[in-house]
Amino acid sequence: MEVTIFTPAYNRGDTLSRLYESLKKQSNKNFQWVVVDDGSIDNTKELIENWKKENILNIIYVYQENSGKMRAINRGVELAEGEFFFIVDSDDYITEDAVETIISEGDKLPKNIGGMIFRKINIATGEITGKPYPEYRIDSTPIEIVYK
């Protein structure tokens, strides 16, 4: 099972390095990183092109005229090869076992499950953001997660 990590980017050259470093540290490298640059005028393209030359990760980079985050996501879905599509914003990073966890938990899911969500951690404090889930695993809709 492969994972597609997708990052929409718009003038985020100042934050992408943190994400890239976290991707390089993944305990499971069975993923592709798809970056759709939504019209950046900063150094985003140069950064990604340099990382591609390092040949450490499987990076797919596409530049498009600014069309908004949702169109960037749609483009990312078109390019995705992984069984799971994991959106990680350009100003975030992931734990070293994130891909391993996605694959491990994904293998346990019934085939009729549409996806997984994970809690975020505040970078400055290390605390989990938002309300905790009532159980380790819940079968619900996105609306139930927000309102229950």
N, C-alpha and C positions, 0 to 999 in steps of 0.2 A: 504494500500500500504506500502510495506516495502522497505527500501533502504539497499543496501550493500555498505559499505564503505570499499574500498580495499586499502591496503598499501603493496607495495613491499618493502622489507627491505634487506639491505646488510651492516652489520657492522654499524648499526645506533642506537645502544644502547644509545648513547649520545644525540640523538635528539628525540627519540620516546616518552619520557615522556611529552613533550610539546603537542604533538598530543593527547596522551591519556587523559591528563587533559582537553583538549578542547572537546573531545568526551564525557567525564563524565558530562560536563556542558550543553549538548544539551537539548533544551527545549522540543524536541520530541525524545523519546528514541526508536522509532520504526525502529531500524536498527541493522544490524549485522556488526561487524568489522572483516574482513578477512585479515589476515597478512600472506603473503608468504615470509618466510625467505630464501633468495637465497644464502645459504651457509655461513652465518655469523660465525665468529670465536670470536666475542666479547660477551658481555652479553645480546644480544638481546633475546635469548631464555629464559633466567632466568627472565628477565623483564616481558615478555609476560606471562610466566607461573605464576608468582606472581600476575599479574593483573587478570588472569583467576580465581585464588583462591579467589580474592576479591568478585567475582560474581556480579559486578556492571553492566558490559556490556556483551552482547552476543559476545564472541570473539572466532573466529576460527583461530587457528595457525597451520601452516604447514611449516616444514623445508624441503628444497630440496637442492641437490648439486647445486653449482653455475652454472646457465645456462643462465643468462642474464635477464634483466628486462622484455622483451617481453614474455619469457616463464613463468616468474612469474605471469605476467598479465593473460596469458592463464589459468594457474592453478587456479588463483583467480576467473576467470569467471566460471570454472567448479564447484567451491565451493559455488558460490553466490546463494542466495535464494531470494534476493530482486528484485523487478521490475526494479529498477534503480541501476546501477553500477557506483559508484562515486569513482574515483581514487584520493587518497590523499597521496602524497609522505611522506616518513618517516621524512623529515625535515620541514614539513608544519604543520599548525593547521587550524582549521575552526572556524568560528564565532558560537556563541551559538545558533543561529537560522538557521544554515545551513540545517539540516535535515528537519526542519519544512518548510523552503523555497523550498527545492527540492520536497517535497510531495505536497505542495500547488501549485507550478508552474506546476508540473507534472500532477496534476489532470486537469489542464486547457488545456493541450496539446492534439491535435488530435492524434488518435492512430497510424497514419502513420509517426509521427515524431520519428526520431531515437535517439534523446538525447538532452541534454542541456549542455551548458558550462557557466562558471562563471569567472569573472575577479579575478585576484590575487591582494593582497595588500602587499606592501613591509613592512616587519615586523619592520624594523628600522624607517621608515619615516611615515608609515600609508597611503601612497599614493597608488592609484590604478596603477598597472603596465601596460605597453602597451598602445596602442591607444584605446580610448573609442569606444564602439559600437555606430552606428549611431542612434539607437533607443533602447527602453527598451527590446523589443522582435524583433528578426529578424528570418526569415525563410531562411536559406542559407546552403550552403555546407561548409565544413572546408576550402576549397580552397578560396571561396569567402570571408570568414572571414579574412584570412591572407592577401589577396591581394587587398581588397576593403576598 
